[in-house]
Amino acid sequence: MDHRLPSTLTMMGRHLAQMSGRVGGGSLAEGVEWMGMTSSLPSSGACLANCAGPSLARESAATQGRLPPLWTPPPGRTPSLRPLAGLRQRCHRCRQHLRIAVPRAAARQPGGLGRAQQQALGERRTLGARPLGARQPLGIGRDRVGMRSRRALKKTACVMEPPKMEKGESSGLDHELVVPGSGLTPSGTGGPDSVKDAWKVLPDVWEVAASAYGDDVAILDPHFNPPTQFTFKELAESILDFGEGIRVFGMNKGETISLFSENSHRWLIADQGAMVAGVIDAVRGAKAPPQELAHIFCHSDSSAMVLENEELLEKLLPHLESKGSPNVKFAVVLKGDDVREEIRAKTPFPIHTYAEIIAAGHASRQALAVTNRADNSQAPSVRPDDVATLVYTSGTTGNPKGVMLTHENLLHQVKNLVDVIQPEQKRTLLSILPPWHMYERSAEYFFMSHGGRLVYSNVQNFKDDLTRYPPDYFVAVPLVFDVLYNGVQKRLASASATRQKIAAILMAISKKYQQSKRVWEGLAIAVSRQARNSVHSFGEWLVAGIVMMLLRPLNRLAQVLVYRKIRLALGITTVAISGGGSLAPHVDEFFQIIIGLPLLNGYGLTETSPVLTARRINANALGSVGPPVPFTEVKVVDPVTGESMPDGVKGLVKVKGPQVMKGYYKNPAGTIAIIDEDGWFDTGDLGWISPKSKNLASRNCGGMLVLEGRAKDTIVLSSGENVEPGPLEEAILKSNLISQVMLVGQDQRKIGALIVSNKEELHAAAVAHKLSQGDNSPPAENDYRELIRQELRKCVNSSKGFRTQDSVGPFVLIDEPFSIENGMLTATMKMKRDVISDKYADKIKALF
């Protein structure tokens, strides 16, 4: 937002001068003084006048010159005052809370505060719920404000914190104030630039967070041995100690260190410690094959390594030797108090424990403190365009490529995801995804920058942790939401027949209610490409509103009788966010109907840091991945000609923005192939942008992106027909008899399928089917195949909107599930189609 708090204060001073009859008077200092005099909180006037006044008064005349026209109250009237949402500030020197009040008439006068400035002040749009340092929302009981302002006051409370300065740099002010994330600064820069003043590189986030949140719990790691928790101060100190520790042991700015580990607080400390030292970390999970980790270590030109445990080091050593025993300065083991002597003996480089690195760094920082160094470290200065991390893609095809992401790339996410959700201080985020994956990684950085508490979980303890540490915010890949969906379905199936019927009726009613509600709210994106006359559009919208109102009581009844218990069992309280893959429509709709919880679907890639688009809570259009996040451009082009396509027409999705990677490491040809000379990144995904429609049912869907498969996953049949496997696979997975499926059929006459069945469900269904026919014999292979065939016909047919060529012909049942361990799934649970195709090449050939 391009708005200035000082400008507003100066305008207040000018209003005061006019009301007192002084011509040409009215300074920013008078505005500050007036704001303090009219504050509803004790001592805030003195605070603002004594602490902020002298520095705010230094604002340049150029900023003051951009004020809107003055407003003059009607003769004989005293302007009434109203506090505006979003401007309850807290001085970072004396920590007093302040509230700004402006003339009520001025706030709504066309010549007074402009609409954009009203938005900046929170009159029509909040700046985001509780940015850094907010302790509690504004009290509204005694504020005589409208309903819209009441909602804003409940949601928003902004605070002012000092900006981050470069070493040795002076702000030029005795006492400068900044609202991180809000775009308000006294220097008059406003917008994203003001945030850059506070966060120039990613580790600055922890310094500001330690100052703002101090002793609040930042991390809880209950499954670590021993269970561990960190406050924001302790986390910031540990990050500095680790960074200084690896510097003491020989790492220099610009060098690379490999970080191979799974979920734990020590991963985050090592990751950010490396960045503090100006060291690039090449990251991957400890469960990846050792040969892949050795490839990443050598390809990234790493000088040292940080490993989860000594067992991983032992597995890695032979593969490093096979690659010529690259020079390694040292290795750090994150888990364990010591390393076995036999491992030390056969390792040709020093091995340090995590505790040793922390101790060395802490001792060095204490020694540097004696020399009065402000930062107690010798870490070199790091620039925003420096590479921060190398992320090796777990791509579905080919060898992983090293994606170079800069501090500027990563900070784009931290600064701008507040446009999607507004996390509040002390709220909980449950972490289950690999921390080195960019989706989880950016979510953690962003969430903790707003004072949130991160709780680490794992696959084994995930279900228990949902109830033990109920998350306010939950970030996961579609597979996790699919698991939750299947769990609820099993729970419903275990109920009595009567309860099942009641639940089915209520779910059908809720589904119709939600569909009508989407039409009423203008979020029915499926009809955004349909041309309808105004009469038809209005009639459809009106009918939807009537149906919604009629079904609302029944939907509330369903919430009380059925859905409330399910929500309590799941534990998620505020917002769930899906990303990292395609979210199945039936799962998406289920969460809206049953859970009553906003499920926001996002889209991005490792190469884009990763978030490009995301649905918003107030515009959660099912079937889309939402509009772009701030400062991001999206266009759809013809895959052949490269010409831009009009909205509503399917094509290849290209994006542009500050989150797009610097390039592939040591692969300039690959970089040029995917990023053109104008900076447009080729995502490889197919989709279309929802047009701005006059259709009332989709009036609020304009600019949202809808994805329809991967360009390189497209199956071209011998007839020339193109088939997108993604939507078909999602439809097939609705069957409780099918656990996994991959469609094949390139250059064939029909689509085929590799299917991993849900063996328990399939066997039970086969037994029940035979018993219904009076046959007590055990099911045979043909019985299983016939049931699967029936499920394929049920899931994919013309009544579901599929074409004739989409129907699945031959299929084969696979015994071994696709998994990360056998190399057939990526770490984010996406199928490696080339690996699966190679492994089952003979079976695929036999299908056709």
PELIN-V531810 format. One line per field, one symbol per residue. ss: DSSP state (h for helix, s for strand, l for the rest). psi: psi as a letter, one per 20 degrees, with the letter a starting at -180 (. if undefined). burial: I if it has 9 or more other ideal C-beta (glycine too) atoms within 8 Angstrom, else O. A space follows every 10 residues. Layout:
BEGIN
ss->???
psi->???
burial->???
END
This chain:
BEGIN
ss->llllhhhhhh hhhhhhhhhl lllllllhhh hhhhhhhlll lllhhhhhhh hhhhhhllll hhhhllllll llllllllll ssssssssss llllllssss ssshhhhhll llllhhhhhh hlllllllll llllllllll llllllhhhh hhhhhlllll slllllllll lllllllssl lllsslllll hhhhhhhhll lllhhhhhhh hhhlllssss sllllllsss shhhhhhhhh hhhhhhhhll lllllsssss llllhhhhhh hhhhhhllls sssslllllh hhhhhhhhhl lssssssllh hhhhhhhhhh hhllllllls ssslllllll hhhhhhllls ssshhhhhhh hhhhhhhhhh llllllllll llllllssss ssllllllll lssssshhhh hhhhhhhhhl lllllllsss sllllllhhh hhhhhhhhhl llssssllll lhhhhhhhll llsssslhhh hhhhhhhhhh hhhlllhhhh hhhhhhhhhh hhhhhhhhhh llllhhhlll lllhhhhhhh hhhhhhhhhh hhhhhhhhhh hhhhhhhhhh llllssssll llllhhhhhh hhhhhllsss ssssshhhls sssslsllsl llllllssll lsssssslll lllsllllll ssssssslll llsslllhhh hhhhslllll sssssssssl lllllhhhll llllssssss llllssllll lsslhhhhhh hhlllllsss ssssllllll ssssssslhh hhhhhhhhhh hhllllllll hhhhhhhhhh hhhhhllhhh lllhhhlsss ssslllllll llllslllll slhhhhhhhl hhhhhhhl
psi->pmqpghgghg hghhgggghj jppianrhhh ggghgghjqj pqihghghgh ghghhhijqq hgghijqrqq ppqqpjpppq qpqqqiknqp pigikqpqpp qrpghhhiph idprghhhgh ijgipqjqom apipgqrqqi hjpnrrhghg gghhhpoqrp qqqpqqpiqq ijqhnqqqnp iijpqiijgr bhhhhhhhnh rgihghgghh hhidjqpgpp mijqorpqqp rhghggghgg ggghghghji pqpirqppoo raprhhgggg ghgghhjjpp poqrqiiqph hghhgggghi lqirqoqgrh hhghhhghhh hijjmqppgr qpphqqhrpq hhghhjpjqq pqrghhgggg ggghhghhhh jkphikrkpq qpqhjqphqo ooplqiqaqq qopoprhhgh hgghhiiiig qnqqqjqppp phqpiiphgh ghggggghij jrpppparhh jghhhhhhmo phppprrhhg hhggghgggh ghhirrhghg ggggghhggh ghghghhggh ikknhhjhjp pqrhgggggg gggggggghh ighhhhghgg hghghgghhh hphfpqpprj appphhgghg hhgghkpoop prprrhikji pgqqqqhjmm oqirjrrqrq kpppqprphg hjqpqqpipq appqrpriip rhrppkmhgh ghhiorijjp pohjqqaqpp qoqiphhkhj ipiqppqlrp giipporiii pppohghghg ghihpiipgq qpqrjpjrhr prpppoqngg gggghgghgh hijkojqqqr ghgghhgggh hghhhorhij jqrgiiqpdq rpppgpqprg hjjiqrhkkq pnhhgggghk gghghhh.
burial->IOIIIIIIII IIIIIIIIOO OOOOIIIIII IIIIIIOOIO IOOIIOIIIO IIIOIIIOIO OOIIOOOOOO IOIOOOOOIO IIIIIIIIII IIOOOIOIII IIIIIIIOIO OIIOOIIIII IIIOOIIIII IIIIOOIIOI OOIOIOOOII OIIIIIIIII IOIIOOOOOO OOOOIIIIII IIIIIIOIOI OIOIIIIIII IIIIIIIIII IIIIOIIIII IIOIOOIIOI IIIIIIIIII IIIIIIIIII IOOOIIIIII IIIIIIIIII IIIIIIIIII IIIIIIOIOI OIIIIIIIII OIIIIIIIII OIIOIIIOII OOIOOIOIII IIIIIOOOIO OOIIOOIOOO IIIIOIIIII IIOIIIOIIO OOIOOIIOIO OIOIOIIIII IIIIOOOOOI IIIIIIIIII IIIIIIIIOI IIIIIOIIII IIIIIIIIII IIIIIIIIII IIIIIIIIOO IIOOIIOOII IIIIIIIIII IIOIIIIIIO IIOOOOOOOI OIIOOIIOII IIIIIIIIII OIIIIOIIOO OIOOOOIIOI IOOIIOIIOO IIOIIOIIIO IIIIOIIOOI IIOOIIIIII IOIIIIIIII IIIIIOIOII IIIIOIIIII IIIIIIOOII IIOIIIOIIO OIOIIIIIOO OOOOIOIIOO IIIIIIIOII IOIIIOIOOI IOOIIOOOOI IIIOIIIIII IOIOIIIIII IIOIIIIIII IOIIIIIOOO OOIIIIIIII IIIOIOIIOI IIIIIOOIOI IIIIIIIIOO IIIOIIIOII IOOOOOOOIO OOIIIOIIIO IIIOIIIOOO OIOOIIIIOO IIIIOOOIOI OOOIIIIIII IIIIIIIOOI OOIIOOII
END
